């Protein structure tokens, strides 16, 4: 499907510089542009590509100043990066959606399947499962007994959603994710460990996206909660009875230990680790590989390091840390000079 520069500009409430009638039907990175493609420029270090890109249209910020007029038609908008996201969403929404139940899928007779759903080959839908309208369950996904999904959910191949778990509407779960496996609960005894049965569930609210191979454990009692709008990257672990507040985002390999509470609008870098039974305030920002061993109060500055502390102080400390070999050599030299001075003083006093 083709769109003109004018149509795109009207949709984005932008301004065209160049040929309003030029058409595009695909996307391309600005450095890999091609005729019939639309690209975008938001990072200044890529500005030099705009003069030679073969893309037909380039989205740019209103504030961008250029040395000369490029060959491509420009569409100036307030935020090029945000606008390309809108275009990609529009493009994705226009792709045809699969519907119907594949004859090689298993769907329990007691399951309730909404309108316009898709269940792929070798997917398993257990007893009393509920799928809302427009859900898509891809091949080899497993949704166990009594689980409930709202409307327009997207469950990719090899996802496992355990018994009783609840997903809201427009939830996306990527391949290999496991929702509702047992929390890590054991009590030591004389012979080893007694398992603590995990009888709770996982509750995931609307508009959550869960990355590939991420694991969200069911609670010991009650529920583990992932609140609305949360975005989880790949390979993340949320332990039993964790609660993640609305619109929080976590990058790959982050982990939150049992019964910890993460506030709303928090941002976790990759490999952040959070200890159990701590509370993290709303809008907390935590840098990659930070270790959080205690609760974080409201209004805290961005954190980094393990154990984590304020990022500004961390980088000051790291600057000193890098000089430790040099400082160590200086201390040794000063120690030698001090010992020599003491020997000379002792000789003088004889």
VOGU-3710 file (C-alpha; in Angstrom, 3 decimals, decimal comma):
1> xxxxxxxxxx> 0,000/0,000/0,000  1,375/3,399/-1,005  1,142/6,754/0,764  2,111/10,205/-0,503  4,190/12,706/1,419  1,097/14,888/1,822  -0,967/12,027/3,261  1,789/11,192/5,758  2,272/14,842/6,660  -1,455/15,316/7,262
11> xxxxxxxxxx> -1,527/12,210/9,469  1,440/13,446/11,521  0,422/17,126/11,453  3,764/17,957/9,884  5,047/20,157/7,055  6,333/18,966/3,668  9,514/20,338/2,097  9,763/19,062/-1,459  7,445/16,971/-3,636  4,102/16,403/-1,873
21> xxxxxxxxxx> 3,128/13,733/-4,407  6,114/11,405/-3,915  4,964/7,952/-2,766  6,426/5,402/-0,361  5,463/1,834/0,497  8,143/0,702/2,936  10,554/1,814/5,686  14,364/1,971/5,659  17,151/3,225/7,885  18,505/6,507/6,585
31> xxxxxxxxxx> 21,937/5,001/5,892  20,316/2,125/3,961  17,724/4,195/2,118  16,113/3,136/-1,133  13,585/4,555/-3,559  10,025/4,192/-2,324  11,069/4,101/1,347  10,552/6,516/4,216  13,373/7,080/6,724  13,799/9,283/9,769
41> xxxxxxxxxx> 16,535/11,372/11,336  16,549/12,047/15,071  20,179/11,483/16,104  22,482/14,376/15,024  25,412/12,026/14,338  23,482/10,586/11,386  22,808/13,993/9,800  25,420/13,517/7,045  23,386/10,622/5,627  20,462/12,890/4,759
51> xxxxxxxxxx> 22,279/14,464/1,802  22,888/11,164/-0,023  20,148/8,825/1,198  18,174/7,144/-1,584  14,989/7,168/0,507  12,125/9,103/-1,061  10,964/10,743/2,194  12,785/11,551/5,439  11,077/12,561/8,688  13,062/15,242/10,526
61> xxxxxxxxxx> 12,561/17,476/13,556  11,233/20,986/12,971  14,374/22,402/14,596  16,857/20,630/12,288  19,146/23,022/10,390  20,707/21,684/7,178  23,688/22,947/5,177  21,927/22,303/1,865  18,665/20,888/0,563  18,749/17,080/0,294
71> xxxxxxxxxx> 17,409/15,109/-2,681  14,712/13,461/-0,550  11,418/15,100/0,313  11,400/16,154/3,976  8,504/16,054/6,401  9,204/18,289/9,390  7,503/17,265/12,645  7,887/18,085/16,332  9,444/14,722/17,188  10,703/12,558/14,319
81> xxxxxxxxxx> 11,382/9,536/16,516  7,922/9,633/18,053  6,288/10,115/14,645  8,033/7,156/13,054  6,663/5,070/15,927  3,148/6,244/14,994  3,723/5,307/11,361  5,059/1,880/12,275  2,011/1,302/14,480  -0,263/2,281/11,588
91> xxxxxxxxxx> 1,653/-0,003/9,212  1,484/-2,902/11,662  -2,247/-2,423/12,254  -2,922/-2,757/8,513  -1,324/-6,190/8,220  -3,905/-8,988/7,849  -4,705/-10,853/11,058  -5,215/-14,598/11,169  -8,498/-15,992/12,449  -9,916/-19,434/13,070
101> xxxxxxxxxx> -8,830/-22,541/14,949  -6,345/-24,782/13,185  -7,557/-28,392/13,032  -4,275/-29,509/14,605  -4,770/-27,315/17,685  -6,271/-28,731/20,891  -9,075/-26,681/22,410  -10,902/-28,104/25,435  -14,660/-28,357/25,038  -15,173/-26,173/28,123
111> xxxxxxxxxx> -12,957/-23,364/26,804  -14,634/-20,091/25,760  -13,186/-18,602/22,596  -14,209/-15,053/21,631  -14,950/-13,670/18,193  -12,252/-13,463/15,497  -9,674/-15,417/17,520  -6,835/-17,422/16,034  -5,413/-20,626/17,537  -2,465/-22,074/15,612
121> xxxxxxxxxx> -1,415/-25,647/14,977  -0,318/-27,638/18,045  -1,387/-24,909/20,446  -3,094/-26,163/23,618  -6,091/-24,455/25,202  -7,056/-26,091/28,511  -10,268/-26,574/30,453  -12,320/-23,454/31,187  -9,794/-21,149/29,515  -11,290/-17,863/28,333
131> xxxxxxxxxx> -9,954/-16,010/25,290  -11,409/-12,560/24,625  -12,311/-11,299/21,168  -9,494/-11,017/18,660  -6,874/-12,997/20,603  -4,137/-14,697/18,614  -2,458/-17,806/20,006  0,374/-19,006/17,801  1,570/-22,607/17,250  2,916/-24,568/20,217
141> xxxxxxxxxx> 1,710/-22,038/22,776  0,146/-23,563/25,901  -2,607/-21,948/27,960  -3,434/-24,120/30,940  -6,746/-24,686/32,696  -8,808/-21,754/34,016  -6,500/-19,071/32,608  -8,275/-15,946/31,338  -7,165/-13,552/28,594  -8,878/-10,288/27,684
151> xxxxxxxxxx> -9,411/-9,069/24,140  -6,771/-8,566/21,422  -4,007/-10,479/23,225  -1,085/-11,804/21,191  0,571/-15,020/22,410  3,588/-16,062/20,350  4,919/-19,630/19,829  6,128/-21,682/22,804  4,653/-19,375/25,419  3,366/-21,135/28,544
161> xxxxxxxxxx> 0,599/-19,533/30,579  -0,044/-21,631/33,671  -3,340/-22,474/35,312  -5,498/-19,716/36,714  -3,396/-16,794/35,501  -5,203/-13,663/34,331  -4,173/-11,403/31,446  -5,921/-8,165/30,571  -6,542/-6,809/27,081  -3,933/-6,055/24,406
171> xxxxxxxxxx> -1,238/-8,025/26,206  1,671/-9,212/24,041  3,691/-12,231/25,199  6,741/-13,133/23,130  8,123/-16,590/22,396  9,385/-18,728/25,242  7,954/-16,599/28,046  6,570/-18,470/31,052  3,799/-16,915/33,103  2,788/-18,564/36,346
181> xxxxxxxxxx> 5,551/-21,098/37,028  6,051/-21,864/40,730  7,765/-19,255/42,838  11,101/-20,279/44,362  9,862/-21,362/47,777  11,613/-24,027/49,882  12,127/-24,670/53,597  15,334/-26,446/54,679  15,014/-29,609/56,740  17,393/-32,262/58,016
191> xxxxxxxxxx> 17,337/-34,130/54,712  17,161/-31,290/52,216  14,291/-28,938/51,416  10,513/-29,020/51,699  8,735/-27,380/48,803  6,268/-24,623/49,695  3,285/-25,045/47,348  2,673/-21,912/45,299  -1,118/-21,677/45,246  -1,477/-18,105/43,952
201> xxxxxxxxxx> -1,595/-16,754/40,400  -0,127/-14,076/38,128  -2,250/-11,068/37,167  -1,166/-9,021/34,156  -3,141/-5,878/33,416  -3,936/-4,173/30,091  -1,370/-3,070/27,482  1,571/-5,004/28,916  4,317/-6,392/26,668  6,456/-9,302/27,869
211> xxxxxxxxxx> 9,730/-10,156/26,118  11,001/-13,513/24,928  12,057/-16,036/27,579  10,919/-13,808/30,416  9,583/-15,594/33,507  6,927/-14,284/35,887  6,362/-16,589/38,863  3,018/-17,260/40,476  2,606/-16,122/44,063  2,713/-18,272/47,163
221> xxxxxxxxxx> -0,714/-16,877/47,999  -2,682/-14,099/46,350  -1,123/-12,839/43,123  2,035/-11,579/41,488  1,035/-8,335/39,718  2,236/-6,647/36,549  0,230/-3,436/36,284  -1,065/-1,747/33,140  1,325/-0,464/30,515  4,433/-2,256/31,831
231> xxxxxxxxxx> 7,031/-3,156/29,178  9,410/-6,026/29,947  12,376/-6,885/27,734  13,705/-10,399/27,071  15,111/-12,685/29,777  13,616/-10,933/32,793  12,738/-12,699/36,055  9,937/-11,534/38,340  9,710/-13,701/41,444  6,675/-14,688/43,499
241> xxxxxxxxxx> 4,487/-11,961/45,010  6,346/-9,188/43,165  4,331/-6,165/42,091  5,474/-3,979/39,199  3,733/-0,601/38,993  2,033/0,881/35,947  4,149/1,996/32,958  7,427/0,755/34,384  10,001/-0,486/31,848  12,776/-3,026/32,397
251> xxxxxxxxxx> 15,632/-3,899/30,037  16,972/-7,394/29,416  18,139/-9,682/32,226  16,736/-7,577/35,046  15,562/-9,582/38,052  13,299/-8,783/40,985  13,322/-11,082/44,016  10,270/-12,207/45,945  7,731/-9,829/47,503  9,415/-6,656/46,279
261> xxxxxxxxxx> 7,252/-3,755/45,121  8,328/-1,629/42,156  6,560/1,709/41,698  5,015/3,323/38,651  7,008/4,835/35,761  10,298/3,298/36,916  13,118/2,604/34,446  15,514/-0,331/34,915  18,632/-0,804/32,785  19,864/-4,225/31,734
271> xxxxxxxxxx> 20,880/-6,735/34,427  19,519/-4,699/37,325  19,056/-6,935/40,367  16,575/-6,171/43,141  16,697/-7,973/46,491  13,580/-9,408/48,097  11,059/-7,530/50,277  12,126/-4,039/49,214  10,015/-1,150/47,931  11,114/1,043/45,032
281> xxxxxxxxxx> 9,446/4,439/44,756  7,648/5,732/41,665  9,814/7,148/38,830  13,032/5,623/40,118  15,734/5,316/37,437  18,290/2,529/37,865  21,328/2,098/35,595  22,513/-1,158/34,063  23,938/-3,853/36,373  22,940/-1,985/39,518
291> xxxxxxxxxx> 22,248/-3,998/42,656  19,363/-2,782/44,843  19,653/-4,177/48,357  17,331/-1,791/50,221  14,173/0,237/49,648  14,379/3,391/47,524  12,611/6,516/48,806  10,596/8,923/46,633  12,624/11,632/44,936  15,854/9,656/44,793
301> xxxxxxxxxx> 18,387/10,563/42,100  19,219/8,020/39,358  21,101/5,042/40,786  23,930/2,849/39,550  26,520/0,456/40,987  26,352/-2,621/43,201  25,315/-1,894/45,866  23,660/1,021/44,071  24,083/4,670/44,981  23,531/8,002/43,248
311> xxxxxxxxxx> 24,803/7,939/39,682  26,654/11,266/39,974  28,589/10,077/43,033  29,165/6,690/41,385  30,892/8,226/38,372  33,027/10,432/40,631  34,054/7,317/42,571  34,677/5,373/39,372  37,049/8,089/38,169  39,106/7,503/41,344
321> xxxxxxxxxx> 38,811/3,712/41,014  40,405/3,792/37,563  43,419/5,573/39,067  43,902/3,093/41,923  47,033/1,399/40,455  48,698/4,791/40,040  47,585/5,916/43,506  48,803/2,619/44,993  52,243/3,138/43,433  52,342/6,699/44,780
331> xxxxxxxxxx> 51,444/5,500/48,290  54,206/2,865/48,147  56,683/5,500/47,043  55,599/7,845/49,843  55,897/4,944/52,315  59,467/4,309/51,167  60,316/8,018/51,487  58,800/8,095/54,976  60,831/5,048/56,061  63,991/6,620/54,640
341> xxxxxxxxxx> 63,241/9,878/56,467  62,758/7,972/59,755  66,094/6,171/59,292  67,882/9,465/58,658  66,297/11,022/61,736  67,322/8,047/63,872  70,927/8,393/62,667  70,950/12,084/63,526  69,725/11,342/67,045  72,474/8,800/67,849
//
